[in-house]
Amino acid sequence: FGTTDRTYRNACRLSKELGATLKEIDIKSSVLSHFADIGQDPALHDVTYENAQARERTQVLMDYANKTGGLVVGTGDLSELALGWATYNGDHMSMYAVNASVPKTLVRHLVKFYADRSEGGLKAVLRDILDTPVSPELLPPEGGKISQKTEELVGPYELHDFFLYYFQRYGFSPDKIYFLAQNAFRERYEKAVILKWLRIFLRRFFSQQFKRSCLPDGPKVGTISLSPRGDLRMPSDADSSAWLADLPEYDG
């Protein structure tokens, strides 16, 4: 329901340029049938409306992998795992999560790196993907364009990746991270904006641990991993209050 023509065309173009086999499976009727089963009004664009699509995609992928002897490769990255920006048992789940310890800013850098070394159609489609707003596309488009932009909802990934690195890799306190972020991003963000997104980072990092507690396997890339089988031992009912209290209420 939320897929725009732009991302649809780019997915088709990318598959063609890479020489991959593209198979399209329309999930609309399955999701509508599920809505009828659970009494969900399709006109109500709430979290149920969004998550039903993500979970149906995953079910189709899992079952088709079984049918063909394949493997569902996870697309979620480290930044999404830190914020819990994934549908539980939807795109949150896979058979192997290749990007699980690659932050969003590095994903973008790698795509740009490859685009700069590519030619023709592949270069063009990769550049257009880079120019497309990050979105799960689970809400209907507005005027044919993406209506659900991740960074408008949870904050800029460059900030969140900065917070995550110093929080998880070095164990810095929130007030120290806030101080460092003010200096690193002083020409891009006002202090109040940095403080706002740091608060959201801390709240989401703690409240979304339950999604990380049952992650699929994936490689460790770099120095940070949020896997419960590796770097992060954290109860799912951990509370962020003590960390939030370390930050000022307001910084004018």
LUMDREN-978219 format. One record per atom (N, C-alpha, C): residue number from 1; residue in one letter; x, y, z. Coordinates in steps of 0.2 Angstrom, whole numbers, plus 5000, padded with zeros to 4 digits. Example, Ala and Ser with C-alpha at 12.3 -4.5 7.8 and 13.67 -1.06 7.14 Angstrom:
<recs>
i; aa; u; v; w
1; A; 5066; 4972; 5039
1; A; 5062; 4978; 5039
1; A; 5066; 4984; 5039
2; S; 5064; 4989; 5035
2; S; 5068; 4995; 5036
2; S; 5064; 5000; 5039
</recs>
This chain:
<recs>
i; aa; u; v; w
1; F; 5004; 4994; 5000
1; F; 5000; 5000; 5000
1; F; 5004; 5006; 5000
2; G; 5010; 5006; 5003
2; G; 5014; 5012; 5003
2; G; 5020; 5012; 4998
3; T; 5021; 5007; 4994
3; T; 5026; 5008; 4989
3; T; 5025; 5013; 4984
4; T; 5030; 5017; 4983
4; T; 5029; 5022; 4978
4; T; 5032; 5020; 4971
5; D; 5030; 5023; 4966
5; D; 5033; 5021; 4959
5; D; 5040; 5021; 4959
6; R; 5043; 5026; 4962
6; R; 5050; 5027; 4962
6; R; 5054; 5022; 4965
7; T; 5052; 5019; 4971
7; T; 5056; 5014; 4974
7; T; 5055; 5007; 4970
8; Y; 5048; 5007; 4968
8; Y; 5047; 5000; 4964
8; Y; 5051; 5000; 4957
9; R; 5051; 5006; 4954
9; R; 5055; 5006; 4948
9; R; 5063; 5004; 4949
10; N; 5065; 5008; 4955
10; N; 5072; 5007; 4956
10; N; 5074; 4999; 4958
11; A; 5069; 4996; 4962
11; A; 5070; 4989; 4963
11; A; 5071; 4985; 4957
12; C; 5066; 4986; 4952
12; C; 5066; 4982; 4946
12; C; 5073; 4984; 4942
13; R; 5075; 4990; 4942
13; R; 5081; 4992; 4938
13; R; 5087; 4989; 4941
14; L; 5087; 4989; 4948
14; L; 5093; 4987; 4951
14; L; 5094; 4979; 4950
15; S; 5088; 4976; 4950
15; S; 5089; 4968; 4949
15; S; 5091; 4967; 4942
16; K; 5089; 4971; 4937
16; K; 5091; 4970; 4930
16; K; 5098; 4971; 4929
17; E; 5100; 4977; 4932
17; E; 5107; 4979; 4931
17; E; 5112; 4974; 4935
18; L; 5110; 4971; 4940
18; L; 5114; 4966; 4944
18; L; 5114; 4959; 4941
19; G; 5109; 4958; 4936
19; G; 5108; 4951; 4933
19; G; 5105; 4947; 4938
20; A; 5101; 4949; 4942
20; A; 5097; 4945; 4947
20; A; 5090; 4943; 4944
21; T; 5087; 4938; 4946
21; T; 5081; 4936; 4944
21; T; 5076; 4939; 4949
22; L; 5071; 4943; 4946
22; L; 5066; 4947; 4949
22; L; 5059; 4943; 4949
23; K; 5056; 4942; 4955
23; K; 5050; 4938; 4955
23; K; 5045; 4943; 4959
24; E; 5040; 4945; 4957
24; E; 5035; 4949; 4960
24; E; 5029; 4945; 4963
25; I; 5028; 4946; 4969
25; I; 5022; 4943; 4972
25; I; 5018; 4949; 4976
26; D; 5012; 4950; 4973
26; D; 5008; 4955; 4976
26; D; 5004; 4953; 4983
27; I; 5005; 4957; 4988
27; I; 5003; 4955; 4994
27; I; 4996; 4958; 4996
28; K; 4994; 4963; 4992
28; K; 4988; 4967; 4993
28; K; 4982; 4962; 4996
29; S; 4980; 4957; 4992
29; S; 4974; 4953; 4993
29; S; 4975; 4949; 5000
30; S; 4981; 4947; 5001
30; S; 4983; 4943; 5007
30; S; 4982; 4948; 5013
31; V; 4985; 4954; 5013
31; V; 4984; 4959; 5018
31; V; 4977; 4961; 5020
32; L; 4973; 4962; 5014
32; L; 4966; 4964; 5015
32; L; 4962; 4958; 5018
33; S; 4964; 4952; 5016
33; S; 4960; 4946; 5019
33; S; 4962; 4945; 5026
34; H; 4968; 4947; 5028
34; H; 4970; 4947; 5035
34; H; 4967; 4952; 5039
35; F; 4966; 4958; 5036
35; F; 4962; 4963; 5039
35; F; 4955; 4961; 5041
36; A; 4952; 4958; 5036
36; A; 4945; 4955; 5037
36; A; 4945; 4950; 5043
37; D; 4950; 4946; 5043
37; D; 4951; 4941; 5048
37; D; 4951; 4944; 5055
38; I; 4955; 4949; 5056
38; I; 4956; 4952; 5063
38; I; 4951; 4958; 5064
39; G; 4947; 4960; 5059
39; G; 4942; 4966; 5060
39; G; 4946; 4972; 5060
40; Q; 4951; 4973; 5056
40; Q; 4954; 4979; 5055
40; Q; 4951; 4983; 5049
41; D; 4950; 4989; 5050
41; D; 4947; 4994; 5045
41; D; 4953; 4996; 5040
42; P; 4953; 4994; 5034
42; P; 4959; 4996; 5030
42; P; 4960; 5004; 5029
43; A; 4954; 5008; 5031
43; A; 4955; 5015; 5030
43; A; 4958; 5018; 5036
44; L; 4959; 5014; 5042
44; L; 4963; 5016; 5048
44; L; 4970; 5015; 5047
45; H; 4974; 5020; 5046
45; H; 4981; 5019; 5045
45; H; 4985; 5020; 5051
46; D; 4984; 5015; 5055
46; D; 4987; 5014; 5062
46; D; 4993; 5009; 5061
47; V; 4996; 5008; 5067
47; V; 5002; 5003; 5068
47; V; 5000; 4996; 5065
48; T; 4994; 4994; 5066
48; T; 4992; 4988; 5064
48; T; 4992; 4987; 5056
49; Y; 4989; 4993; 5053
49; Y; 4989; 4994; 5046
49; Y; 4996; 4993; 5043
50; E; 5001; 4997; 5046
50; E; 5008; 4997; 5044
50; E; 5011; 4990; 5045
51; N; 5011; 4987; 5051
51; N; 5014; 4981; 5053
51; N; 5012; 4975; 5049
52; A; 5005; 4975; 5047
52; A; 5003; 4969; 5044
52; A; 5006; 4968; 5037
53; Q; 5008; 4974; 5034
53; Q; 5011; 4973; 5027
53; Q; 5018; 4971; 5028
54; A; 5022; 4973; 5033
54; A; 5029; 4971; 5034
54; A; 5029; 4963; 5036
55; R; 5024; 4961; 5040
55; R; 5024; 4954; 5042
55; R; 5022; 4950; 5036
56; E; 5018; 4952; 5032
56; E; 5016; 4948; 5026
56; E; 5022; 4947; 5021
57; R; 5025; 4953; 5021
57; R; 5031; 4952; 5016
57; R; 5036; 4947; 5019
58; T; 5037; 4947; 5025
58; T; 5042; 4942; 5028
58; T; 5039; 4935; 5028
59; Q; 5033; 4934; 5029
59; Q; 5030; 4927; 5028
59; Q; 5031; 4925; 5021
60; V; 5030; 4929; 5016
60; V; 5031; 4927; 5009
60; V; 5038; 4925; 5008
61; L; 5042; 4929; 5010
61; L; 5049; 4928; 5009
61; L; 5052; 4921; 5013
62; M; 5050; 4920; 5019
62; M; 5052; 4914; 5023
62; M; 5049; 4908; 5019
63; D; 5043; 4908; 5017
63; D; 5040; 4902; 5014
63; D; 5042; 4901; 5007
64; Y; 5044; 4906; 5003
64; Y; 5047; 4905; 4997
64; Y; 5054; 4903; 4997
65; A; 5057; 4905; 5003
65; A; 5064; 4902; 5004
65; A; 5064; 4895; 5005
66; N; 5059; 4893; 5009
66; N; 5058; 4885; 5010
66; N; 5057; 4882; 5004
67; K; 5052; 4885; 5000
67; K; 5050; 4881; 4994
67; K; 5056; 4880; 4989
68; T; 5060; 4885; 4989
68; T; 5066; 4885; 4984
68; T; 5073; 4883; 4987
69; G; 5073; 4882; 4993
69; G; 5079; 4880; 4996
69; G; 5084; 4886; 4997
70; G; 5080; 4892; 4998
70; G; 5084; 4898; 4998
70; G; 5085; 4901; 5005
71; L; 5088; 4907; 5006
71; L; 5089; 4910; 5012
71; L; 5087; 4917; 5012
72; V; 5083; 4919; 5017
72; V; 5081; 4926; 5017
72; V; 5086; 4930; 5020
73; V; 5089; 4935; 5016
73; V; 5094; 4939; 5019
73; V; 5091; 4946; 5022
74; G; 5093; 4947; 5028
74; G; 5090; 4953; 5032
74; G; 5093; 4959; 5029
75; T; 5089; 4964; 5029
75; T; 5091; 4971; 5026
75; T; 5092; 4976; 5032
76; G; 5089; 4974; 5038
76; G; 5090; 4979; 5043
76; G; 5097; 4980; 5045
77; D; 5098; 4987; 5047
77; D; 5105; 4989; 5049
77; D; 5106; 4990; 5056
78; L; 5112; 4992; 5058
78; L; 5113; 4993; 5065
78; L; 5109; 4999; 5068
79; S; 5109; 5004; 5064
79; S; 5105; 5010; 5067
79; S; 5098; 5009; 5068
80; E; 5095; 5005; 5064
80; E; 5088; 5003; 5064
80; E; 5087; 4998; 5071
81; L; 5092; 4994; 5072
81; L; 5092; 4990; 5078
81; L; 5092; 4994; 5084
82; A; 5097; 4999; 5084
82; A; 5098; 5003; 5090
82; A; 5091; 5007; 5092
83; L; 5088; 5009; 5087
83; L; 5081; 5013; 5088
83; L; 5075; 5008; 5088
84; G; 5076; 5002; 5086
84; G; 5070; 4998; 5086
84; G; 5066; 5000; 5080
85; W; 5068; 5003; 5075
85; W; 5064; 5005; 5069
85; W; 5064; 4999; 5064
86; A; 5060; 4994; 5066
86; A; 5058; 4988; 5062
86; A; 5052; 4985; 5065
87; T; 5048; 4982; 5061
87; T; 5042; 4978; 5063
87; T; 5044; 4972; 5066
88; Y; 5042; 4971; 5073
88; Y; 5044; 4965; 5076
88; Y; 5041; 4959; 5072
89; N; 5045; 4954; 5071
89; N; 5044; 4948; 5067
89; N; 5041; 4950; 5060
90; G; 5043; 4956; 5058
90; G; 5042; 4958; 5051
90; G; 5049; 4958; 5048
91; D; 5051; 4965; 5045
91; D; 5058; 4966; 5043
91; D; 5063; 4965; 5048
92; H; 5061; 4964; 5054
92; H; 5066; 4963; 5060
92; H; 5069; 4956; 5060
93; M; 5065; 4952; 5056
93; M; 5067; 4944; 5056
93; M; 5070; 4942; 5049
94; S; 5075; 4938; 5049
94; S; 5077; 4935; 5043
94; S; 5081; 4929; 5045
95; M; 5084; 4925; 5040
95; M; 5088; 4919; 5041
95; M; 5095; 4921; 5042
96; Y; 5097; 4927; 5040
96; Y; 5104; 4929; 5041
96; Y; 5104; 4937; 5040
97; A; 5106; 4941; 5045
97; A; 5106; 4948; 5045
97; A; 5113; 4951; 5043
98; V; 5114; 4952; 5037
98; V; 5121; 4954; 5034
98; V; 5123; 4961; 5036
99; N; 5118; 4965; 5037
99; N; 5119; 4972; 5039
99; N; 5118; 4974; 5047
100; A; 5118; 4969; 5051
100; A; 5116; 4970; 5058
100; A; 5121; 4974; 5062
101; S; 5127; 4974; 5060
101; S; 5132; 4979; 5063
101; S; 5135; 4984; 5059
102; V; 5131; 4986; 5053
102; V; 5133; 4991; 5049
102; V; 5128; 4997; 5050
103; P; 5131; 5003; 5052
103; P; 5126; 5008; 5054
103; P; 5124; 5012; 5047
104; K; 5118; 5015; 5047
104; K; 5115; 5018; 5041
104; K; 5120; 5023; 5038
105; T; 5123; 5027; 5041
105; T; 5128; 5031; 5038
105; T; 5133; 5027; 5034
106; L; 5135; 5022; 5036
106; L; 5140; 5018; 5033
106; L; 5137; 5014; 5027
107; V; 5131; 5012; 5028
107; V; 5127; 5009; 5022
107; V; 5127; 5014; 5016
108; R; 5125; 5020; 5018
108; R; 5125; 5025; 5013
108; R; 5131; 5027; 5009
109; H; 5137; 5027; 5014
109; H; 5143; 5028; 5011
109; H; 5145; 5022; 5006
110; L; 5144; 5016; 5008
110; L; 5145; 5010; 5004
110; L; 5142; 5010; 4997
111; V; 5135; 5012; 4997
111; V; 5131; 5013; 4991
111; V; 5134; 5018; 4987
112; K; 5136; 5024; 4990
112; K; 5139; 5029; 4986
112; K; 5146; 5027; 4983
113; F; 5150; 5023; 4987
113; F; 5157; 5021; 4985
113; F; 5156; 5017; 4979
114; Y; 5151; 5012; 4979
114; Y; 5150; 5007; 4973
114; Y; 5147; 5011; 4967
115; A; 5143; 5016; 4969
115; A; 5140; 5020; 4963
115; A; 5145; 5024; 4959
116; D; 5150; 5027; 4963
116; D; 5155; 5031; 4960
116; D; 5160; 5026; 4956
117; R; 5160; 5020; 4957
117; R; 5164; 5015; 4953
117; R; 5160; 5011; 4948
118; S; 5154; 5013; 4947
118; S; 5150; 5009; 4943
118; S; 5149; 5014; 4936
119; E; 5145; 5011; 4931
119; E; 5144; 5015; 4925
119; E; 5137; 5014; 4923
120; G; 5135; 5018; 4918
120; G; 5128; 5017; 4915
120; G; 5122; 5017; 4920
121; G; 5118; 5012; 4918
121; G; 5112; 5011; 4922
121; G; 5113; 5010; 4929
122; L; 5118; 5006; 4931
122; L; 5119; 5004; 4938
122; L; 5121; 5010; 4942
123; K; 5125; 5014; 4939
123; K; 5127; 5021; 4943
123; K; 5121; 5025; 4944
124; A; 5117; 5026; 4938
124; A; 5111; 5030; 4939
124; A; 5106; 5028; 4944
125; V; 5105; 5021; 4944
125; V; 5100; 5018; 4949
125; V; 5102; 5019; 4956
126; L; 5109; 5018; 4957
126; L; 5111; 5018; 4964
126; L; 5111; 5025; 4967
127; R; 5113; 5030; 4962
127; R; 5112; 5037; 4964
127; R; 5105; 5039; 4966
128; D; 5100; 5037; 4962
128; D; 5094; 5038; 4963
128; D; 5091; 5035; 4970
129; I; 5094; 5029; 4972
129; I; 5092; 5026; 4978
129; I; 5095; 5030; 4984
130; L; 5101; 5033; 4983
130; L; 5104; 5037; 4988
130; L; 5100; 5044; 4989
131; D; 5097; 5046; 4984
131; D; 5093; 5052; 4984
131; D; 5086; 5051; 4987
132; T; 5084; 5045; 4987
132; T; 5077; 5044; 4990
132; T; 5077; 5044; 4997
133; P; 5072; 5047; 5000
133; P; 5071; 5048; 5008
133; P; 5071; 5041; 5010
134; V; 5074; 5039; 5016
134; V; 5073; 5033; 5020
134; V; 5066; 5032; 5022
135; S; 5063; 5026; 5021
135; S; 5056; 5025; 5023
135; S; 5055; 5018; 5022
136; P; 5051; 5015; 5027
136; P; 5048; 5009; 5026
136; P; 5042; 5008; 5021
137; E; 5040; 5014; 5019
137; E; 5034; 5014; 5015
137; E; 5028; 5010; 5016
138; L; 5025; 5011; 5022
138; L; 5020; 5007; 5025
138; L; 5013; 5011; 5025
139; L; 5014; 5018; 5023
139; L; 5008; 5022; 5023
139; L; 5007; 5024; 5016
140; P; 5001; 5025; 5013
140; P; 5000; 5027; 5006
140; P; 5004; 5033; 5004
141; P; 5006; 5034; 4998
141; P; 5010; 5040; 4996
141; P; 5005; 5046; 4995
142; E; 5008; 5051; 4996
142; E; 5005; 5058; 4995
142; E; 5007; 5061; 4988
143; G; 5002; 5061; 4984
143; G; 5004; 5064; 4977
143; G; 5009; 5060; 4974
144; G; 5009; 5053; 4975
144; G; 5014; 5049; 4972
144; G; 5021; 5049; 4975
145; K; 5022; 5053; 4980
145; K; 5028; 5053; 4984
145; K; 5028; 5050; 4991
146; I; 5034; 5048; 4993
146; I; 5034; 5045; 5000
146; I; 5031; 5050; 5005
147; S; 5026; 5047; 5009
147; S; 5023; 5051; 5015
147; S; 5026; 5050; 5021
148; Q; 5030; 5044; 5022
148; Q; 5032; 5042; 5028
148; Q; 5040; 5042; 5028
149; K; 5043; 5048; 5031
149; K; 5050; 5049; 5030
149; K; 5053; 5047; 5037
150; T; 5057; 5042; 5037
150; T; 5060; 5040; 5044
150; T; 5064; 5045; 5048
151; E; 5068; 5049; 5045
151; E; 5072; 5054; 5048
151; E; 5068; 5060; 5051
152; E; 5062; 5061; 5048
152; E; 5057; 5066; 5051
152; E; 5054; 5063; 5057
153; L; 5053; 5057; 5058
153; L; 5050; 5053; 5063
153; L; 5054; 5052; 5069
154; V; 5060; 5049; 5068
154; V; 5065; 5047; 5073
154; V; 5071; 5051; 5074
155; G; 5072; 5055; 5069
155; G; 5078; 5059; 5069
155; G; 5083; 5057; 5064
156; P; 5088; 5062; 5063
156; P; 5094; 5061; 5058
156; P; 5098; 5055; 5060
157; Y; 5099; 5051; 5055
157; Y; 5104; 5045; 5057
157; Y; 5111; 5047; 5058
158; E; 5113; 5053; 5055
158; E; 5120; 5055; 5057
158; E; 5121; 5056; 5064
159; L; 5116; 5059; 5067
159; L; 5116; 5060; 5075
159; L; 5115; 5054; 5078
160; H; 5110; 5050; 5077
160; H; 5109; 5043; 5080
160; H; 5115; 5039; 5080
161; D; 5119; 5039; 5074
161; D; 5125; 5034; 5074
161; D; 5130; 5037; 5078
162; F; 5131; 5044; 5078
162; F; 5136; 5047; 5083
162; F; 5134; 5045; 5090
163; F; 5128; 5046; 5092
163; F; 5126; 5044; 5099
163; F; 5128; 5037; 5100
164; L; 5126; 5032; 5096
164; L; 5127; 5025; 5097
164; L; 5134; 5023; 5098
165; Y; 5138; 5026; 5093
165; Y; 5145; 5025; 5094
165; Y; 5148; 5026; 5100
166; Y; 5147; 5032; 5103
166; Y; 5150; 5034; 5109
166; Y; 5147; 5031; 5115
167; F; 5140; 5030; 5114
167; F; 5137; 5026; 5120
167; F; 5138; 5019; 5121
168; Q; 5139; 5016; 5115
168; Q; 5140; 5008; 5115
168; Q; 5147; 5007; 5115
169; R; 5151; 5010; 5111
169; R; 5158; 5008; 5110
169; R; 5163; 5011; 5116
170; Y; 5161; 5017; 5118
170; Y; 5165; 5019; 5124
170; Y; 5162; 5020; 5130
171; G; 5155; 5019; 5130
171; G; 5151; 5019; 5137
171; G; 5151; 5026; 5140
172; F; 5152; 5031; 5135
172; F; 5151; 5038; 5138
172; F; 5144; 5040; 5141
173; S; 5144; 5044; 5146
173; S; 5138; 5046; 5149
173; S; 5134; 5051; 5144
174; P; 5127; 5051; 5145
174; P; 5123; 5056; 5140
174; P; 5126; 5063; 5140
175; D; 5127; 5066; 5146
175; D; 5129; 5073; 5146
175; D; 5136; 5074; 5142
176; K; 5141; 5069; 5142
176; K; 5147; 5069; 5138
176; K; 5145; 5069; 5131
177; I; 5141; 5064; 5129
177; I; 5139; 5063; 5122
177; I; 5136; 5069; 5119
178; Y; 5132; 5072; 5123
178; Y; 5128; 5079; 5122
178; Y; 5133; 5084; 5120
179; F; 5138; 5085; 5125
179; F; 5144; 5090; 5124
179; F; 5148; 5088; 5117
180; L; 5149; 5082; 5116
180; L; 5153; 5081; 5110
180; L; 5149; 5082; 5104
181; A; 5143; 5080; 5104
181; A; 5138; 5081; 5098
181; A; 5137; 5089; 5097
182; Q; 5137; 5093; 5102
182; Q; 5137; 5100; 5101
182; Q; 5143; 5103; 5097
183; N; 5148; 5100; 5099
183; N; 5154; 5102; 5095
183; N; 5155; 5099; 5088
184; A; 5153; 5093; 5087
184; A; 5154; 5090; 5081
184; A; 5149; 5092; 5076
185; F; 5143; 5094; 5078
185; F; 5137; 5096; 5074
185; F; 5135; 5103; 5075
186; R; 5139; 5108; 5077
186; R; 5137; 5114; 5079
186; R; 5135; 5118; 5073
187; E; 5138; 5117; 5067
187; E; 5136; 5121; 5061
187; E; 5130; 5117; 5057
188; R; 5127; 5112; 5060
188; R; 5122; 5109; 5057
188; R; 5115; 5108; 5061
189; Y; 5116; 5108; 5068
189; Y; 5110; 5107; 5072
189; Y; 5111; 5112; 5078
190; E; 5105; 5115; 5080
190; E; 5105; 5119; 5086
190; E; 5106; 5114; 5092
191; K; 5108; 5117; 5098
191; K; 5108; 5113; 5104
191; K; 5102; 5109; 5106
192; A; 5096; 5113; 5105
192; A; 5090; 5110; 5107
192; A; 5088; 5104; 5103
193; V; 5090; 5105; 5097
193; V; 5088; 5099; 5092
193; V; 5092; 5093; 5094
194; I; 5099; 5094; 5095
194; I; 5103; 5088; 5097
194; I; 5100; 5085; 5103
195; L; 5098; 5089; 5108
195; L; 5096; 5087; 5114
195; L; 5089; 5083; 5113
196; K; 5085; 5085; 5109
196; K; 5079; 5082; 5108
196; K; 5080; 5075; 5105
197; W; 5084; 5074; 5100
197; W; 5085; 5068; 5097
197; W; 5090; 5063; 5101
198; L; 5094; 5066; 5105
198; L; 5097; 5062; 5110
198; L; 5093; 5059; 5115
199; R; 5088; 5063; 5118
199; R; 5083; 5060; 5122
199; R; 5079; 5054; 5119
200; I; 5077; 5055; 5113
200; I; 5073; 5050; 5109
200; I; 5078; 5044; 5108
201; F; 5084; 5045; 5106
201; F; 5089; 5039; 5105
201; F; 5089; 5035; 5112
202; L; 5090; 5038; 5118
202; L; 5090; 5035; 5124
202; L; 5084; 5031; 5125
203; R; 5078; 5034; 5125
203; R; 5071; 5031; 5126
203; R; 5070; 5025; 5121
204; R; 5072; 5026; 5115
204; R; 5071; 5020; 5110
204; R; 5076; 5015; 5111
205; F; 5082; 5017; 5113
205; F; 5087; 5011; 5114
205; F; 5085; 5007; 5119
206; F; 5083; 5009; 5125
206; F; 5081; 5005; 5130
206; F; 5074; 5001; 5129
207; S; 5069; 5005; 5127
207; S; 5063; 5002; 5126
207; S; 5062; 4997; 5120
208; Q; 5067; 4997; 5116
208; Q; 5067; 4992; 5110
208; Q; 5071; 4986; 5111
209; Q; 5074; 4985; 5117
209; Q; 5079; 4979; 5118
209; Q; 5075; 4973; 5116
210; F; 5069; 4972; 5117
210; F; 5065; 4966; 5116
210; F; 5066; 4963; 5109
211; K; 5067; 4968; 5104
211; K; 5068; 4966; 5097
211; K; 5075; 4964; 5096
212; R; 5080; 4966; 5100
212; R; 5087; 4964; 5099
212; R; 5088; 4957; 5102
213; S; 5084; 4956; 5107
213; S; 5085; 4950; 5111
213; S; 5084; 4943; 5107
214; C; 5080; 4944; 5102
214; C; 5079; 4938; 5097
214; C; 5081; 4939; 5090
215; L; 5087; 4942; 5089
215; L; 5089; 4944; 5083
215; L; 5092; 4938; 5079
216; P; 5091; 4937; 5072
216; P; 5094; 4932; 5069
216; P; 5102; 4933; 5069
217; D; 5105; 4928; 5067
217; D; 5113; 4928; 5067
217; D; 5115; 4933; 5061
218; G; 5121; 4936; 5062
218; G; 5123; 4940; 5058
218; G; 5131; 4942; 5059
219; P; 5135; 4944; 5055
219; P; 5142; 4945; 5056
219; P; 5143; 4952; 5060
220; K; 5149; 4952; 5063
220; K; 5151; 4958; 5067
220; K; 5155; 4962; 5062
221; V; 5153; 4968; 5061
221; V; 5157; 4972; 5056
221; V; 5159; 4979; 5060
222; G; 5166; 4980; 5061
222; G; 5168; 4986; 5064
222; G; 5168; 4984; 5072
223; T; 5167; 4989; 5076
223; T; 5168; 4988; 5083
223; T; 5162; 4988; 5088
224; I; 5156; 4988; 5084
224; I; 5150; 4988; 5088
224; I; 5145; 4983; 5086
225; S; 5142; 4979; 5090
225; S; 5137; 4974; 5089
225; S; 5132; 4975; 5094
226; L; 5125; 4974; 5092
226; L; 5120; 4974; 5097
226; L; 5117; 4967; 5098
227; S; 5121; 4962; 5096
227; S; 5118; 4955; 5096
227; S; 5118; 4953; 5103
228; P; 5113; 4949; 5106
228; P; 5113; 4946; 5112
228; P; 5118; 4941; 5113
229; R; 5120; 4938; 5108
229; R; 5125; 4933; 5108
229; R; 5132; 4935; 5107
230; G; 5133; 4942; 5107
230; G; 5140; 4945; 5107
230; G; 5141; 4950; 5112
231; D; 5140; 4956; 5109
231; D; 5142; 4962; 5113
231; D; 5137; 4965; 5118
232; L; 5131; 4964; 5117
232; L; 5126; 4967; 5122
232; L; 5122; 4962; 5126
233; R; 5123; 4963; 5133
233; R; 5119; 4959; 5138
233; R; 5115; 4964; 5141
234; M; 5108; 4964; 5140
234; M; 5104; 4969; 5142
234; M; 5097; 4967; 5143
235; P; 5094; 4967; 5149
235; P; 5087; 4965; 5150
235; P; 5082; 4969; 5146
236; S; 5077; 4966; 5143
236; S; 5072; 4969; 5139
236; S; 5068; 4974; 5143
237; D; 5068; 4974; 5150
237; D; 5064; 4978; 5154
237; D; 5068; 4984; 5157
238; A; 5074; 4985; 5154
238; A; 5079; 4990; 5156
238; A; 5075; 4997; 5156
239; D; 5077; 5001; 5160
239; D; 5074; 5008; 5160
239; D; 5079; 5013; 5159
240; S; 5077; 5018; 5155
240; S; 5081; 5024; 5153
240; S; 5081; 5030; 5157
241; S; 5077; 5029; 5163
241; S; 5076; 5035; 5167
241; S; 5083; 5038; 5170
242; A; 5087; 5034; 5172
242; A; 5094; 5036; 5175
242; A; 5098; 5040; 5170
243; W; 5098; 5037; 5164
243; W; 5102; 5040; 5158
243; W; 5099; 5047; 5156
244; L; 5092; 5047; 5156
244; L; 5089; 5053; 5154
244; L; 5090; 5059; 5159
245; A; 5090; 5057; 5165
245; A; 5091; 5061; 5171
245; A; 5098; 5065; 5170
246; D; 5103; 5062; 5167
246; D; 5109; 5064; 5166
246; D; 5110; 5070; 5161
247; L; 5104; 5071; 5158
247; L; 5104; 5077; 5153
247; L; 5100; 5083; 5156
248; P; 5102; 5089; 5153
248; P; 5098; 5095; 5156
248; P; 5091; 5095; 5153
249; E; 5086; 5098; 5157
249; E; 5079; 5098; 5155
249; E; 5079; 5102; 5149
250; Y; 5083; 5108; 5149
250; Y; 5082; 5112; 5143
250; Y; 5089; 5116; 5143
251; D; 5091; 5117; 5136
251; D; 5098; 5120; 5136
251; D; 5096; 5126; 5130
252; G; 5096; 5132; 5133
252; G; 5094; 5138; 5128
252; G; 5100; 5140; 5125
</recs>
